[in-house]
Amino acid sequence: MCRWSLPSSRIPAYAKALGSLRVGAIKTTFKEETETDLFGEQDVLMGGVNHLVETGFEVLTEAGYQPEIAYFEVWHELNMLVDLMNEGGLNKARWSCSDTAHYGDFTSTVVDESTKDRMRYQLKRIQDGSFAKEFIDDQDAGAPKSKELQEKYSHEKIEEVGPRLRVMFSWNKDVKDADEAQSFTGKIARSQVQ
């Protein structure tokens, strides 16, 4: 998907030359692209889905379920759901799942109006610049908060189980996940991106 915000009539030509228009294009502004990208990444994807998966895994394992089963239910099946959403939206995902899953989608109170309120708050922080200020101040100080949080969240139990299971999947035979997993945690990961 090509998204452009420059006020140039040449952008579609560049996108076409690069092959980006094969899947489509959306004209946007720099402000809209930046704010929606930050919000989507922080509050829906990384801050939303990641924490939902980690919390679901913790609830199941704390209740005595095998970590491997918990991983498969809350992490691996997420891939199936995303594939269904990509193919046909939320409705296809809903009617492709079991009746109990479908019913739970409508009756679960895990994500509710208070979640939406917190998401509105995070969007406001992006829009008014307070998130950017917090992030830049942290980075200018040597990233102490970022490093602390990276260390805190890099040793989740789910990250011990995941690599062991992913190497067993036949479609992952060329992935060296189990060997590489140890190099993408904590302080090591932080030093790799700097």
C-alpha positions in Angstrom: 0.0 0.0 0.0 1.4 3.3 -1.0 0.6 6.3 1.2 1.9 9.8 0.3 1.5 13.2 1.8 3.7 15.4 -0.4 1.8 18.0 -2.4 3.3 16.8 -5.6 1.6 15.5 -8.7 4.7 13.4 -9.3 4.2 11.1 -6.2 1.7 8.8 -8.0 4.2 8.5 -10.9 7.0 7.6 -8.5 4.8 5.1 -6.7 3.7 3.5 -9.9 7.4 3.3 -11.1 8.3 1.5 -7.8 5.4 -0.9 -8.2 3.6 0.4 -5.1 0.3 1.0 -6.9 -0.3 -2.7 -7.5 -2.1 -2.9 -4.2 -3.4 0.6 -4.1 -2.7 4.1 -2.8 -4.2 6.5 -0.3 -3.6 10.2 -0.4 -2.9 11.5 3.1 -1.2 14.3 5.0 2.0 14.1 6.9 0.1 14.8 10.2 -2.5 12.2 9.6 0.0 9.5 8.5 2.3 10.2 11.5 -0.4 10.4 14.2 -2.3 7.3 13.0 0.9 5.4 12.6 2.1 6.2 16.1 -1.4 5.4 17.5 -1.7 2.1 15.6 1.7 0.9 16.6 1.6 2.0 20.2 -2.0 1.4 21.3 -3.4 -1.2 19.0 -0.5 -3.4 17.9 2.4 -3.3 20.3 0.7 -1.7 23.3 -2.6 -3.5 22.7 -2.2 -6.9 21.0 1.2 -7.7 22.7 -0.1 -6.9 26.2 -3.4 -8.8 25.5 -1.5 -11.9 24.4 1.0 -11.7 27.3 -1.8 -11.2 29.8 -3.9 -14.0 28.4 -0.8 -16.3 28.5 -0.2 -15.3 32.2 -3.8 -15.9 33.2 -3.8 -19.4 31.6 -0.4 -20.5 33.0 -1.2 -19.0 36.5 -4.4 -21.2 36.4 -2.2 -24.3 35.9 -2.5 -24.8 32.1 0.6 -26.0 30.2 2.6 -23.0 28.9 2.7 -24.7 25.4 -1.1 -24.9 25.3 -1.5 -21.4 26.6 1.0 -20.1 23.9 -0.8 -21.9 21.1 -4.2 -20.6 22.2 -3.3 -16.9 22.7 -0.4 -16.4 20.3 -0.4 -18.9 17.5 -4.1 -18.7 16.8 -3.8 -14.9 16.5 -2.1 -15.5 13.2 -5.1 -17.5 11.9 -7.4 -14.7 13.0 -5.3 -12.0 11.3 -5.2 -14.0 8.1 -9.0 -14.3 8.2 -9.4 -10.6 8.8 -7.1 -9.8 5.9 -9.1 -12.1 3.6 -12.6 -10.8 4.6 -12.6 -8.4 7.5 -14.0 -8.9 11.0 -17.1 -10.6 9.6 -15.2 -13.4 7.9 -13.1 -13.8 11.1 -16.3 -14.1 13.1 -18.2 -16.6 10.9 -15.0 -18.7 10.3 -14.6 -19.4 14.0 -16.5 -21.7 16.3 -19.9 -20.6 17.6 -18.4 -20.3 21.1 -15.6 -18.0 19.9 -18.2 -16.0 17.9 -20.4 -15.6 21.0 -17.5 -14.7 23.2 -16.5 -12.0 20.7 -19.8 -10.2 21.4 -20.1 -10.9 25.2 -16.5 -10.5 26.5 -15.9 -7.5 28.6 -12.1 -7.6 28.4 -12.0 -4.7 26.0 -14.7 -2.2 26.9 -15.5 1.6 26.9 -12.8 2.2 29.5 -10.3 0.8 27.0 -11.6 3.2 24.4 -11.2 6.1 26.9 -7.5 5.1 27.5 -6.9 4.9 23.8 -8.4 8.4 23.3 -6.1 9.6 26.0 -3.0 8.1 24.3 -4.1 9.6 20.9 -4.4 13.0 22.6 -0.8 12.6 23.9 0.3 11.9 20.3 -1.6 14.9 18.9 -0.6 17.4 21.5 3.1 16.4 21.4 3.4 15.2 25.0 4.3 11.7 23.9 7.0 13.0 21.5 8.4 15.2 24.3 8.5 12.3 26.7 10.2 10.0 24.2 12.7 12.6 23.0 13.6 13.6 26.6 14.2 9.9 27.4 16.3 9.4 24.3 18.3 12.5 25.0 19.0 11.3 28.5 20.4 8.0 27.2 17.1 6.2 27.1 16.9 5.1 30.8 13.1 4.5 30.7 13.3 2.7 27.4 16.1 0.5 28.6 14.3 -0.3 31.8 11.1 -1.2 30.0 13.0 -3.2 27.4 14.6 -5.2 30.2 11.3 -5.6 32.1 9.3 -6.9 29.1 12.0 -8.9 27.3 12.0 -11.9 29.8 8.3 -12.8 29.6 7.6 -16.5 30.1 5.9 -16.6 26.7 9.2 -15.8 25.1 10.7 -18.9 26.6 7.9 -21.1 25.2 7.5 -19.5 21.8 10.8 -20.3 20.2 10.6 -24.0 21.2 7.2 -24.4 19.6 7.8 -22.3 16.5 10.7 -24.5 15.4 8.3 -27.5 15.4 6.0 -26.0 12.9 6.7 -27.5 9.5 6.3 -24.1 7.7 9.1 -22.6 9.9 11.8 -25.1 9.0 14.1 -22.4 7.6 13.6 -20.0 10.6 16.4 -20.1 13.2 14.1 -18.6 15.8 15.1 -20.8 18.7 18.8 -19.9 18.1 18.2 -16.2 17.5 15.7 -15.7 20.3 18.4 -15.2 23.0 20.0 -12.4 21.0 16.8 -10.2 20.9 16.3 -9.7 24.6 17.0 -6.9 27.1 20.2 -4.9 26.9 21.4 -6.9 23.9 18.4 -5.9 21.7 18.8 -2.2 22.8 22.5 -2.2 21.7 21.7 -3.9 18.4 19.4 -1.0 17.3 21.7 1.8 18.3 
